[in-house]
Amino acid sequence: MADFERRIGKFLFAINDFRRIVAFGAAAAKWRAASAKAGTVLARNDAQP
């Protein structure tokens, strides 16, 4: 039984890890999109005399 519980614990730990990676990826994508938007706005402002 202990082996089974250990396996479930490892599985849950892996799911938590996966969730953290997905959340980090989503945050990174959001940040990248925001910085790209800011970059185009800055470029537009620089283009205007």
N, C-alpha and C positions, 0 to 999 in steps of 0.2 A: 504493500500500500504506500509506503514511504517513497518508493521509486516512482510510482504513479503521480504522487503529489509533487515530487521534485520536477517531473516532466511538465506538469501543468504550470508550475511556477515559472519554469524556463519559458514556456509558451507565452504566458501572460507578460513576462518581462520583454520578450521579443515583440509582442504587440505594442507595448508601451514605447519601446525603442522606435518601432516603425511609425507610430503616431507622432512621436517627437520629430522624426526626420521629415515626415510629411508636413507638419506644422511649420518647421523651419524652412522647408522648400517653398511653401506658400507665402511665408513672410518675406523670403528673399525675392520671390517673383514680384510681390506687391511693391517692395522697396525698389526693385529694378525698374518697374513700370513708372513709379513716382519719380525716380531720379531721371529717367528718360524724358518724362513730361517736363520736369524742371529744366532739363538740358535744352529742350527745344524752345522753351519760353525764354531762357537766357540767350540763346542764339538769336531768337527773333528780336529781342531787345537790343542786342549788340548790332544787328543789321540796320536798325533805325538810327539815323543821324541825330 
